[in-house]
Amino acid sequence: MANYSINGNPISNYGCIASPKESGCLAITGAFDFPARDGDIEHDWGSETEPFLNALDMKFKPNVCTLSLFLSGTNNAIYQQSLTNIKSQLTNMGYLSSSYGLFLDQIKTTGEINVNEFLNKNCAKVEAKFEVANGVLSGTLGTASGGSGYLISNYNLKADFSLLVQRRIDNKSFGSFKDADTTEPYEKSITIREPRDIGLDVVIMTIDIPSFLNKISRFHQLLSLPNPLVLRFPDGQTINVFCRDGFKISRIQILGGIYAKFYLKLREIL
């Protein structure tokens, strides 16, 4: 079982253990999501849509996370004191660390803590929501493996990140025509189109939680790079893209190894 510490203090100090909402999942959600872009993202010049991809433009929205715990005490007095203490820790959380290497700082607590008590049993389920200002996980991107299959800027989704693409959407479609910038009667441009959103249904499978954290952190580092990314399909087609909307991992399951799914949407750069 994964252990967590709040501001350097193990949750066991307060009579708590990690308690996932669903059996076989992690007790924390939202921490592995890739955040959506924030600030000025792109500008429509009429003849083209220009994404802002300089290093100074790469700002991201905070990730909203949830930590679920189970608290118990040997008697009511100890239980009540432990509940008071853990609520204080959760509302004043500056950073969160885990036994498998996850470290989250720049935390802003929302103040929302849900307590579901079990009457006469001196125990409760405690759930706290908080925001992580910098939702891009830290890590070392490393060297690209290249090869065949799905690649982003020569990084192989399978070899470098343990990502398997189950389905792709819209890479063969056309974006809609853009309105022509003209004083003549209204017409559509037949040569200028809106950028497409390219969708990939993705599965990640790793042997354990530290490996999962390593792979997903490296993927965060890739998607947060400035300048266009080059998406390459197995048939050799290439499209310049960037990640505008981020992605969310709804469930991380522990099934011998680690298994999770997410939908990756990449914005075409024309």
Backbone as CSV, one residue per row, in Angstrom:
resi,resn,N_x,N_y,N_z,CA_x,CA_y,CA_z,C_x,C_y,C_z
1,MET,0.838,-1.196,0.000,0.000,0.000,0.000,0.873,1.247,0.000
2,ALA,0.502,2.229,-0.837,1.249,3.484,-0.900,1.022,4.301,0.371
3,ASN,2.100,4.908,0.856,2.011,5.780,2.021,2.216,7.227,1.594
4,TYR,1.598,8.143,2.320,1.678,9.565,1.995,2.087,10.369,3.226
5,SER,2.759,11.489,2.965,3.142,12.422,4.027,2.678,13.820,3.644
6,ILE,2.188,14.554,4.622,1.725,15.926,4.419,2.668,16.857,5.152
7,ASN,3.275,17.760,4.421,4.271,18.673,5.004,5.375,17.914,5.732
8,GLY,5.722,16.726,5.230,6.782,15.908,5.822,6.319,15.000,6.931
9,ASN,5.051,15.055,7.302,4.518,14.245,8.398,3.713,13.068,7.848
10,PRO,4.109,11.827,8.120,3.358,10.677,7.617,1.913,10.701,8.110
11,ILE,0.988,10.325,7.229,-0.423,10.336,7.628,-0.684,9.336,8.748
12,SER,0.194,8.332,8.913,0.034,7.371,10.007,0.180,8.045,11.370
13,ASN,0.859,9.204,11.415,0.967,9.949,12.677,-0.389,10.398,13.186
14,TYR,-1.373,10.423,12.290,-2.704,10.909,12.655,-3.737,9.788,12.567
15,GLY,-3.262,8.552,12.652,-4.172,7.412,12.642,-4.785,7.138,11.285
16,CYS,-4.113,7.561,10.196,-4.683,7.433,8.861,-3.887,6.471,7.984
17,ILE,-4.579,5.871,7.047,-3.965,5.124,5.962,-4.617,5.589,4.657
18,ALA,-3.927,5.380,3.550,-4.514,5.701,2.253,-5.711,4.787,2.002
19,SER,-6.787,5.372,1.473,-8.017,4.605,1.282,-8.663,4.985,-0.047
20,PRO,-8.335,4.257,-1.124,-8.892,4.592,-2.444,-10.418,4.547,-2.451
21,LYS,-11.014,5.373,-3.310,-12.465,5.347,-3.468,-12.928,4.004,-4.009
22,GLU,-12.124,3.432,-4.889,-12.445,2.148,-5.492,-11.349,1.148,-5.159
23,SER,-11.734,-0.073,-4.908,-10.763,-1.120,-4.598,-9.804,-1.315,-5.772
24,GLY,-8.518,-1.447,-5.457,-7.529,-1.680,-6.494,-7.050,-0.439,-7.208
25,CYS,-7.373,0.748,-6.679,-6.948,2.002,-7.288,-6.061,2.778,-6.321
26,LEU,-5.483,3.875,-6.795,-4.694,4.736,-5.924,-5.605,5.669,-5.134
27,ALA,-5.112,6.123,-3.977,-5.901,6.985,-3.103,-5.878,8.439,-3.550
28,ILE,-5.031,8.779,-4.511,-4.941,10.148,-4.989,-5.398,10.201,-6.439
29,THR,-6.180,11.204,-6.773,-6.617,11.411,-8.145,-6.245,12.826,-8.571
30,GLY,-6.079,13.017,-9.872,-5.780,14.343,-10.419,-4.304,14.675,-10.501
31,ALA,-3.479,14.009,-9.693,-2.059,14.366,-9.614,-1.302,14.008,-10.890
32,PHE,-1.811,13.038,-11.658,-1.101,12.577,-12.849,-1.691,13.155,-14.135
33,ASP,-2.748,13.949,-13.994,-3.328,14.611,-15.158,-2.346,15.626,-15.729
34,PHE,-2.368,15.802,-17.054,-1.572,16.867,-17.656,-2.452,18.101,-17.765
35,PRO,-2.025,19.242,-17.203,-2.906,20.409,-17.141,-3.105,21.076,-18.495
36,ALA,-4.249,21.719,-18.641,-4.534,22.488,-19.843,-3.707,23.770,-19.851
37,ARG,-3.467,24.296,-21.041,-2.741,25.549,-21.174,-3.549,26.698,-20.566
38,ASP,-2.842,27.711,-20.109,-3.462,28.886,-19.515,-2.884,30.129,-20.176
39,GLY,-3.563,31.263,-20.003,-3.065,32.512,-20.568,-3.345,32.599,-22.060
40,ASP,-2.499,33.319,-22.794,-2.639,33.449,-24.244,-2.158,32.166,-24.907
41,ILE,-3.042,31.491,-25.611,-2.737,30.174,-26.168,-2.538,30.228,-27.681
42,GLU,-3.419,30.897,-28.382,-3.302,31.019,-29.823,-4.071,32.248,-30.290
43,HIS,-3.763,32.693,-31.501,-4.428,33.878,-32.060,-4.835,33.598,-33.498
44,ASP,-6.073,33.956,-33.807,-6.601,33.776,-35.154,-6.352,35.055,-35.946
45,TRP,-5.431,34.972,-36.905,-5.090,36.119,-37.741,-5.983,36.215,-38.968
46,GLY,-6.928,35.316,-39.099,-7.767,35.293,-40.286,-7.220,34.339,-41.320
47,SER,-6.004,34.595,-41.774,-5.382,33.720,-42.768,-4.734,32.492,-42.126
48,GLU,-4.500,32.559,-40.796,-3.904,31.439,-40.089,-4.191,31.567,-38.599
49,THR,-4.097,30.450,-37.903,-4.212,30.442,-36.446,-2.841,30.150,-35.880
50,GLU,-2.298,31.115,-35.128,-0.932,30.992,-34.616,-0.936,30.569,-33.150
51,PRO,-0.375,29.411,-32.815,-0.245,29.037,-31.398,0.944,29.738,-30.768
52,PHE,0.833,30.064,-29.493,1.922,30.700,-28.766,2.696,29.604,-28.037
53,LEU,3.899,29.320,-28.531,4.659,28.175,-28.038,6.069,28.544,-27.607
54,ASN,6.336,29.830,-27.374,7.623,30.199,-26.795,7.650,29.766,-25.333
55,ALA,8.848,29.640,-24.776,8.986,29.169,-23.391,8.194,30.037,-22.421
56,LEU,8.178,31.360,-22.638,7.470,32.261,-21.733,5.953,32.134,-21.863
57,ASP,5.491,31.567,-22.977,4.053,31.386,-23.186,3.523,30.107,-22.549
58,MET,4.418,29.212,-22.149,4.006,27.888,-21.693,3.548,27.941,-20.234
59,LYS,2.315,28.422,-20.057,1.697,28.500,-18.733,0.546,27.503,-18.684
60,PHE,0.335,26.932,-17.506,-0.647,25.867,-17.379,-1.595,26.134,-16.214
61,LYS,-2.810,25.658,-16.371,-3.804,25.776,-15.312,-3.472,24.801,-14.175
62,PRO,-3.944,25.078,-12.962,-3.677,24.150,-11.856,-4.439,22.841,-12.016
63,ASN,-3.883,21.794,-11.457,-4.578,20.509,-11.385,-5.392,20.447,-10.101
64,VAL,-6.598,19.926,-10.193,-7.434,19.706,-9.011,-7.282,18.248,-8.589
65,CYS,-6.839,18.038,-7.354,-6.534,16.683,-6.866,-7.417,16.329,-5.671
66,THR,-7.551,15.051,-5.436,-8.291,14.542,-4.283,-7.454,13.472,-3.595
67,LEU,-7.353,13.565,-2.278,-6.670,12.552,-1.466,-7.696,11.915,-0.535
68,SER,-7.784,10.580,-0.588,-8.764,9.851,0.217,-8.050,9.034,1.299
69,LEU,-8.504,9.184,2.548,-7.873,8.538,3.692,-8.912,7.794,4.522
70,PHE,-8.425,6.827,5.311,-9.251,6.161,6.319,-8.607,6.403,7.669
71,LEU,-9.384,6.937,8.606,-8.881,7.299,9.936,-9.567,6.448,10.995
72,SER,-8.788,5.989,11.968,-9.373,5.228,13.072,-8.627,5.530,14.367
73,GLY,-9.328,5.340,15.478,-8.730,5.536,16.798,-9.127,4.407,17.728
74,THR,-8.291,4.116,18.717,-8.587,3.015,19.633,-9.735,3.335,20.573
75,ASN,-10.004,4.616,20.751,-11.173,5.033,21.525,-11.662,6.367,20.957
76,ASN,-12.792,6.846,21.451,-13.400,8.043,20.874,-12.544,9.279,21.067
77,ALA,-11.876,9.391,22.229,-11.052,10.569,22.493,-9.881,10.647,21.514
78,ILE,-9.227,9.508,21.304,-8.102,9.475,20.358,-8.601,9.726,18.938
79,TYR,-9.737,9.138,18.595,-10.301,9.340,17.258,-10.610,10.811,17.005
80,GLN,-11.275,11.458,17.954,-11.656,12.866,17.780,-10.422,13.758,17.660
81,GLN,-9.382,13.481,18.467,-8.165,14.287,18.398,-7.445,14.064,17.068
82,SER,-7.409,12.802,16.609,-6.772,12.498,15.330,-7.509,13.168,14.174
83,LEU,-8.838,13.196,14.250,-9.630,13.840,13.206,-9.350,15.338,13.164
84,THR,-9.265,15.953,14.336,-8.941,17.386,14.404,-7.558,17.650,13.813
85,ASN,-6.598,16.785,14.146,-5.220,16.992,13.683,-5.088,16.809,12.170
86,ILE,-5.727,15.768,11.627,-5.569,15.530,10.187,-6.299,16.606,9.393
87,LYS,-7.415,17.107,9.902,-8.110,18.196,9.208,-7.253,19.454,9.192
88,SER,-6.535,19.696,10.280,-5.633,20.845,10.329,-4.498,20.685,9.318
89,GLN,-3.925,19.467,9.232,-2.856,19.209,8.274,-3.346,19.396,6.832
90,LEU,-4.525,18.897,6.544,-5.058,18.958,5.182,-5.382,20.391,4.760
91,THR,-5.864,21.199,5.683,-6.203,22.581,5.340,-4.976,23.479,5.281
92,ASN,-3.854,23.001,5.794,-2.613,23.784,5.756,-1.527,23.061,4.951
93,MET,-1.953,22.237,4.007,-1.010,21.426,3.241,-0.204,22.309,2.293
94,GLY,1.121,22.273,2.446,2.012,22.996,1.551,2.611,22.090,0.510
95,TYR,2.912,20.843,0.913,3.408,19.865,-0.048,3.006,18.471,0.396
96,LEU,2.947,17.577,-0.581,2.530,16.196,-0.352,3.561,15.285,-0.993
97,SER,3.998,14.266,-0.271,4.952,13.296,-0.811,4.414,11.885,-0.591
98,SER,5.013,10.930,-1.310,4.533,9.555,-1.228,5.704,8.593,-1.173
99,SER,5.407,7.356,-0.797,6.429,6.319,-0.699,6.914,5.866,-2.071
100,TYR,6.175,6.186,-3.151,6.580,5.761,-4.486,7.215,6.891,-5.299
101,GLY,7.495,8.033,-4.649,8.258,9.087,-5.307,7.477,10.298,-5.755
102,LEU,6.155,10.285,-5.657,5.363,11.453,-6.031,5.624,12.593,-5.056
103,PHE,5.881,13.789,-5.588,6.077,14.967,-4.749,5.331,16.128,-5.381
104,LEU,4.385,16.676,-4.643,3.587,17.798,-5.119,3.797,18.987,-4.191
105,ASP,4.200,20.124,-4.776,4.299,21.341,-3.981,3.473,22.434,-4.654
106,GLN,3.631,23.660,-4.211,2.804,24.771,-4.686,1.320,24.410,-4.575
107,ILE,0.969,23.809,-3.434,-0.406,23.362,-3.212,-1.244,24.490,-2.620
108,LYS,-2.436,24.639,-3.155,-3.426,25.569,-2.611,-4.638,24.750,-2.186
109,THR,-4.906,24.728,-0.908,-6.050,23.945,-0.436,-7.342,24.692,-0.731
110,THR,-8.358,23.943,-1.128,-9.658,24.548,-1.398,-10.466,24.732,-0.116
111,GLY,-10.031,24.072,0.960,-10.772,24.117,2.213,-11.851,23.055,2.300
112,GLU,-12.059,22.339,1.183,-13.111,21.320,1.157,-12.586,19.996,1.696
113,ILE,-13.152,19.560,2.827,-12.817,18.270,3.425,-14.129,17.553,3.745
114,ASN,-14.300,16.372,3.187,-15.502,15.586,3.439,-15.176,14.462,4.419
115,VAL,-15.980,14.360,5.474,-15.782,13.338,6.500,-17.028,12.456,6.560
116,ASN,-16.843,11.171,6.354,-17.935,10.207,6.433,-17.652,9.289,7.620
117,GLU,-18.316,9.574,8.746,-18.047,8.849,9.989,-18.857,7.555,10.076
118,PHE,-18.255,6.555,10.713,-18.938,5.317,11.027,-19.300,5.375,12.513
119,LEU,-20.577,5.536,12.795,-21.041,5.760,14.151,-20.644,4.623,15.092
120,ASN,-20.165,5.017,16.268,-19.794,4.092,17.345,-18.628,3.175,16.992
121,LYS,-17.897,3.492,15.919,-16.757,2.660,15.547,-15.436,3.423,15.605
122,ASN,-15.486,4.706,15.959,-14.283,5.549,16.089,-13.432,5.536,14.818
123,CYS,-14.099,5.646,13.672,-13.369,5.687,12.401,-14.166,6.481,11.381
124,ALA,-13.492,6.878,10.327,-14.141,7.694,9.303,-13.332,7.654,8.019
125,LYS,-13.990,7.927,6.911,-13.330,8.180,5.643,-13.207,9.698,5.476
126,VAL,-12.016,10.138,5.135,-11.737,11.566,5.010,-11.234,11.829,3.593
127,GLU,-11.822,12.827,2.946,-11.443,13.163,1.575,-11.195,14.661,1.477
128,ALA,-10.047,15.031,0.953,-9.671,16.446,0.836,-9.377,16.784,-0.616
129,LYS,-9.858,17.945,-1.059,-9.561,18.447,-2.396,-8.569,19.594,-2.291
130,PHE,-7.667,19.656,-3.261,-6.676,20.726,-3.269,-6.202,20.961,-4.696
131,GLU,-5.575,22.106,-4.924,-5.052,22.450,-6.246,-3.536,22.453,-6.214
132,VAL,-2.938,21.999,-7.312,-1.489,22.061,-7.487,-1.219,23.095,-8.574
133,ALA,-0.578,24.199,-8.184,-0.393,25.320,-9.112,0.380,24.911,-10.350
134,ASN,1.432,24.135,-10.168,2.210,23.643,-11.307,1.922,22.167,-11.483
135,GLY,0.952,21.868,-12.341,0.516,20.485,-12.505,1.407,19.650,-13.400
136,VAL,2.421,20.267,-14.005,3.359,19.505,-14.840,4.324,18.774,-13.916
137,LEU,4.293,17.454,-13.945,5.150,16.664,-13.069,6.616,16.833,-13.462
138,SER,7.464,16.952,-12.447,8.895,17.093,-12.704,9.479,15.750,-13.127
139,GLY,10.541,15.794,-13.895,11.183,14.572,-14.348,12.203,14.876,-15.422
140,THR,12.916,13.852,-15.834,13.918,13.975,-16.890,13.384,13.320,-18.145
141,LEU,13.280,14.069,-19.214,12.708,13.540,-20.449,13.574,12.439,-21.040
142,GLY,14.875,12.618,-21.044,15.762,11.593,-21.579,15.837,11.608,-23.094
143,THR,16.489,10.609,-23.640,16.741,10.514,-25.078,15.601,9.805,-25.785
144,ALA,15.244,10.311,-26.964,14.181,9.702,-27.759,14.637,8.387,-28.371
145,SER,13.745,7.393,-28.362,14.076,6.073,-28.898,13.874,5.973,-30.403
146,GLY,12.983,6.816,-30.951,12.693,6.726,-32.373,11.995,5.418,-32.704
147,GLY,12.246,4.908,-33.908,11.640,3.641,-34.311,10.326,3.837,-35.034
148,SER,9.491,2.803,-35.015,8.215,2.820,-35.731,7.064,2.921,-34.733
149,GLY,5.841,3.017,-35.279,4.665,3.157,-34.430,4.273,4.614,-34.282
150,TYR,3.700,4.959,-33.150,3.315,6.340,-32.865,4.477,7.066,-32.198
151,LEU,4.854,8.206,-32.764,5.958,8.996,-32.226,5.525,10.440,-32.056
152,ILE,6.069,11.096,-31.037,5.932,12.543,-30.888,7.331,13.110,-30.775
153,SER,7.717,13.905,-31.785,9.061,14.492,-31.855,10.138,13.430,-31.636
154,ASN,9.935,12.295,-32.291,10.842,11.145,-32.305,10.824,10.344,-31.006
155,TYR,10.003,10.720,-30.029,9.820,9.901,-28.827,8.746,8.860,-29.124
156,ASN,9.090,7.611,-28.921,8.206,6.502,-29.218,7.230,6.303,-28.055
157,LEU,5.934,6.426,-28.338,4.943,6.356,-27.258,5.015,5.038,-26.499
158,LYS,5.253,3.947,-27.203,5.308,2.639,-26.540,6.646,2.417,-25.838
159,ALA,7.741,2.627,-26.548,9.063,2.322,-25.992,9.478,3.292,-24.902
160,ASP,9.153,4.582,-25.063,9.621,5.592,-24.116,8.666,5.833,-22.956
161,PHE,7.351,5.611,-23.178,6.368,5.976,-22.147,5.401,4.848,-21.790
162,SER,5.574,3.671,-22.365,4.668,2.530,-22.120,3.225,2.864,-22.468
163,LEU,3.033,3.667,-23.519,1.708,4.075,-23.966,1.301,3.281,-25.199
164,LEU,0.106,2.726,-25.162,-0.453,2.001,-26.297,-1.657,2.770,-26.830
165,VAL,-1.651,3.087,-28.116,-2.769,3.799,-28.738,-3.811,2.787,-29.184
166,GLN,-5.019,2.890,-28.625,-6.088,1.966,-28.976,-6.918,2.460,-30.156
167,ARG,-7.028,3.802,-30.278,-7.862,4.361,-31.344,-7.385,5.764,-31.648
168,ARG,-7.466,6.179,-32.909,-7.124,7.544,-33.282,-8.313,8.190,-33.974
169,ILE,-8.459,9.479,-33.773,-9.640,10.190,-34.236,-9.222,11.447,-34.979
170,ASP,-9.773,11.647,-36.164,-9.691,12.905,-36.918,-8.372,13.162,-37.623
171,ASN,-7.441,12.233,-37.614,-6.209,12.519,-38.340,-6.424,12.487,-39.856
172,LYS,-7.521,11.881,-40.317,-7.825,11.848,-41.745,-8.903,12.861,-42.126
173,SER,-9.402,13.613,-41.149,-10.472,14.561,-41.409,-9.908,15.900,-41.874
174,PHE,-10.808,16.779,-42.306,-10.449,18.148,-42.644,-11.099,19.078,-41.633
175,GLY,-10.391,20.154,-41.272,-11.018,21.198,-40.471,-11.980,21.990,-41.333
176,SER,-12.912,22.709,-40.690,-13.889,23.497,-41.437,-13.218,24.661,-42.145
177,PHE,-13.845,25.140,-43.217,-13.339,26.318,-43.904,-13.418,27.531,-42.989
178,LYS,-12.436,28.435,-43.108,-12.453,29.686,-42.357,-13.179,30.751,-43.161
179,ASP,-13.775,31.709,-42.455,-14.398,32.837,-43.125,-13.335,33.671,-43.821
180,ALA,-13.598,34.102,-45.036,-12.655,34.931,-45.773,-12.697,36.354,-45.242
181,ASP,-11.549,36.980,-45.106,-11.437,38.360,-44.649,-11.543,39.266,-45.866
182,THR,-12.759,39.710,-46.165,-12.978,40.478,-47.384,-14.146,41.425,-47.214
183,THR,-14.147,42.509,-47.986,-15.283,43.458,-47.984,-16.303,43.075,-49.045
184,GLU,-15.979,42.065,-49.834,-16.908,41.577,-50.843,-18.034,40.805,-50.153
185,PRO,-19.074,40.463,-50.895,-20.150,39.656,-50.295,-19.587,38.436,-49.571
186,TYR,-20.232,38.065,-48.448,-19.747,36.990,-47.575,-19.444,35.730,-48.370
187,GLU,-18.311,35.152,-48.122,-17.946,33.904,-48.752,-17.000,33.146,-47.843
188,LYS,-16.845,31.877,-48.114,-15.910,31.036,-47.385,-14.616,30.902,-48.179
189,SER,-13.486,30.887,-47.449,-12.231,30.599,-48.125,-12.189,29.114,-48.466
190,ILE,-11.743,28.800,-49.663,-11.665,27.388,-50.059,-10.259,26.837,-49.853
191,THR,-9.380,27.664,-49.339,-7.996,27.209,-49.135,-7.568,27.280,-47.676
192,ILE,-8.291,28.018,-46.838,-7.898,28.208,-45.444,-8.874,27.456,-44.550
193,ARG,-8.346,26.605,-43.696,-9.187,25.795,-42.828,-8.843,26.031,-41.356
194,GLU,-9.775,25.672,-40.510,-9.537,25.688,-39.074,-8.607,24.529,-38.706
195,PRO,-7.760,24.696,-37.691,-6.943,23.561,-37.233,-7.821,22.432,-36.695
196,ARG,-7.372,21.212,-36.876,-8.091,20.061,-36.347,-7.610,19.731,-34.938
197,ASP,-8.438,19.013,-34.211,-8.023,18.383,-32.962,-7.839,16.897,-33.236
198,ILE,-6.629,16.403,-33.026,-6.317,14.998,-33.266,-6.447,14.245,-31.942
199,GLY,-7.297,13.229,-31.903,-7.549,12.502,-30.663,-6.952,11.108,-30.661
200,LEU,-6.400,10.719,-29.522,-5.851,9.382,-29.338,-6.390,8.790,-28.037
201,ASP,-7.017,7.624,-28.127,-7.372,6.868,-26.928,-6.151,6.049,-26.520
202,VAL,-5.658,6.303,-25.305,-4.361,5.773,-24.894,-4.492,4.936,-23.621
203,VAL,-3.736,3.856,-23.565,-3.607,3.025,-22.364,-2.154,3.047,-21.929
204,ILE,-1.906,3.179,-20.626,-0.553,3.049,-20.090,-0.519,1.838,-19.169
205,MET,0.485,0.999,-19.348,0.650,-0.198,-18.518,2.105,-0.301,-18.085
206,THR,2.343,-0.364,-16.776,3.695,-0.484,-16.237,3.716,-1.566,-15.160
207,ILE,4.916,-1.943,-14.719,5.035,-3.049,-13.769,4.691,-2.657,-12.341
208,ASP,4.873,-1.352,-11.980,4.607,-0.926,-10.611,4.376,0.587,-10.585
209,ILE,4.072,1.120,-9.409,3.742,2.540,-9.283,4.947,3.442,-9.574
210,PRO,6.163,3.140,-9.050,7.299,4.010,-9.394,7.552,4.082,-10.896
211,SER,7.398,2.956,-11.594,7.578,2.947,-13.045,6.503,3.778,-13.731
212,PHE,5.281,3.674,-13.253,4.185,4.490,-13.795,4.481,5.973,-13.622
213,LEU,4.920,6.355,-12.423,5.243,7.763,-12.152,6.353,8.248,-13.067
214,ASN,7.380,7.416,-13.259,8.486,7.793,-14.132,8.018,8.022,-15.564
215,LYS,7.198,7.107,-16.085,6.755,7.209,-17.473,5.832,8.406,-17.684
216,ILE,4.879,8.599,-16.776,3.919,9.682,-16.965,4.592,11.040,-16.733
217,SER,5.588,11.096,-15.835,6.330,12.344,-15.620,7.132,12.719,-16.859
218,ARG,7.761,11.735,-17.485,8.502,11.998,-18.726,7.561,12.487,-19.823
219,PHE,6.364,11.911,-19.883,5.389,12.334,-20.895,4.940,13.772,-20.637
220,HIS,4.760,14.131,-19.372,4.462,15.525,-19.016,5.553,16.454,-19.548
221,GLN,6.801,16.045,-19.346,7.921,16.869,-19.791,7.900,17.061,-21.309
222,LEU,7.548,16.012,-22.043,7.491,16.118,-23.498,6.399,17.089,-23.933
223,LEU,5.203,16.945,-23.374,4.073,17.771,-23.800,4.229,19.236,-23.402
224,SER,5.062,19.512,-22.412,5.249,20.894,-21.951,6.405,21.600,-22.644
225,LEU,7.056,20.928,-23.606,8.161,21.560,-24.321,7.665,22.746,-25.147
226,PRO,8.447,23.823,-25.235,8.094,24.903,-26.165,8.323,24.446,-27.600
227,ASN,7.764,25.217,-28.545,7.873,24.936,-29.977,6.947,23.779,-30.377
228,PRO,6.650,23.657,-31.652,5.735,22.603,-32.109,6.271,21.206,-31.846
229,LEU,5.346,20.279,-31.584,5.655,18.863,-31.504,5.267,18.219,-32.833
230,VAL,5.976,17.180,-33.216,5.689,16.493,-34.474,5.096,15.122,-34.155
231,LEU,3.806,14.966,-34.461,3.127,13.683,-34.257,3.282,12.850,-35.524
232,ARG,3.819,11.639,-35.357,4.016,10.731,-36.494,3.191,9.477,-36.273
233,PHE,2.418,9.106,-37.303,1.579,7.919,-37.256,2.340,6.712,-37.811
234,PRO,1.868,5.498,-37.524,2.566,4.303,-38.027,2.694,4.261,-39.547
235,ASP,1.771,4.928,-40.277,1.846,4.923,-41.739,2.799,5.980,-42.282
236,GLY,3.469,6.713,-41.373,4.442,7.701,-41.798,3.909,9.120,-41.889
237,GLN,2.587,9.300,-41.802,2.012,10.646,-41.842,2.498,11.448,-40.643
238,THR,2.818,12.721,-40.853,3.259,13.591,-39.760,2.390,14.843,-39.708
239,ILE,2.138,15.318,-38.492,1.356,16.530,-38.263,2.028,17.317,-37.146
240,ASN,2.205,18.608,-37.336,2.702,19.475,-36.261,1.560,19.769,-35.298
241,VAL,1.810,19.592,-34.009,0.750,19.713,-33.007,1.286,20.361,-31.734
242,PHE,0.364,20.695,-30.823,0.707,21.031,-29.444,-0.452,20.600,-28.567
243,CYS,-0.206,20.458,-27.268,-1.240,20.003,-26.338,-1.864,21.218,-25.665
244,ARG,-3.065,21.555,-26.088,-3.761,22.732,-25.576,-4.645,22.417,-24.376
245,ASP,-5.328,21.267,-24.407,-6.381,20.978,-23.427,-5.973,19.997,-22.344
246,GLY,-4.734,19.501,-22.396,-4.292,18.557,-21.377,-5.012,17.222,-21.488
247,PHE,-4.882,16.404,-20.443,-5.638,15.152,-20.379,-5.881,14.787,-18.923
248,LYS,-6.911,13.986,-18.698,-7.274,13.549,-17.345,-7.291,12.028,-17.290
249,ILE,-6.692,11.495,-16.240,-6.715,10.052,-15.999,-7.753,9.785,-14.911
250,SER,-8.855,9.170,-15.288,-9.960,9.013,-14.343,-9.707,7.915,-13.315
251,ARG,-9.059,6.825,-13.726,-8.812,5.704,-12.808,-7.426,5.144,-13.055
252,ILE,-6.705,4.900,-11.976,-5.418,4.215,-12.043,-5.575,2.918,-11.267
253,GLN,-5.574,1.800,-11.973,-5.849,0.507,-11.359,-4.561,-0.267,-11.111
254,ILE,-4.530,-0.960,-9.982,-3.403,-1.815,-9.629,-3.832,-3.253,-9.871
255,LEU,-3.432,-3.801,-11.008,-3.851,-5.143,-11.419,-2.618,-5.998,-11.710
256,GLY,-1.869,-6.316,-10.675,-0.578,-6.967,-10.872,0.460,-5.921,-11.215
257,GLY,0.196,-5.131,-12.251,0.961,-3.927,-12.563,0.047,-2.728,-12.429
258,ILE,0.366,-1.679,-13.143,-0.453,-0.466,-13.111,-1.086,-0.270,-14.483
259,TYR,-2.375,0.047,-14.481,-3.138,0.194,-15.721,-3.993,1.451,-15.630
260,ALA,-3.940,2.280,-16.676,-4.765,3.488,-16.702,-5.060,3.856,-18.147
261,LYS,-6.149,4.601,-18.354,-6.548,5.040,-19.680,-6.767,6.552,-19.670
262,PHE,-6.522,7.181,-20.807,-6.865,8.592,-20.944,-7.033,8.943,-22.415
263,TYR,-7.673,10.070,-22.649,-7.898,10.571,-24.010,-6.966,11.753,-24.224
264,LEU,-6.087,11.634,-25.207,-5.108,12.675,-25.515,-5.578,13.435,-26.746
265,LYS,-5.815,14.736,-26.566,-6.231,15.574,-27.692,-5.112,16.556,-28.020
266,LEU,-4.657,16.516,-29.268,-3.576,17.373,-29.722,-4.091,18.335,-30.779
267,ARG,-3.682,19.569,-30.690,-4.157,20.629,-31.594,-3.219,20.746,-32.786
268,GLU,-3.800,20.673,-33.981,-3.004,20.785,-35.201,-2.462,22.200,-35.367
269,ILE,-1.237,22.290,-35.879,-0.629,23.572,-36.228,-0.522,23.629,-37.742
270,LEU,-1.216,24.589,-38.367,-1.224,24.687,-39.829,-0.098,25.608,-40.306
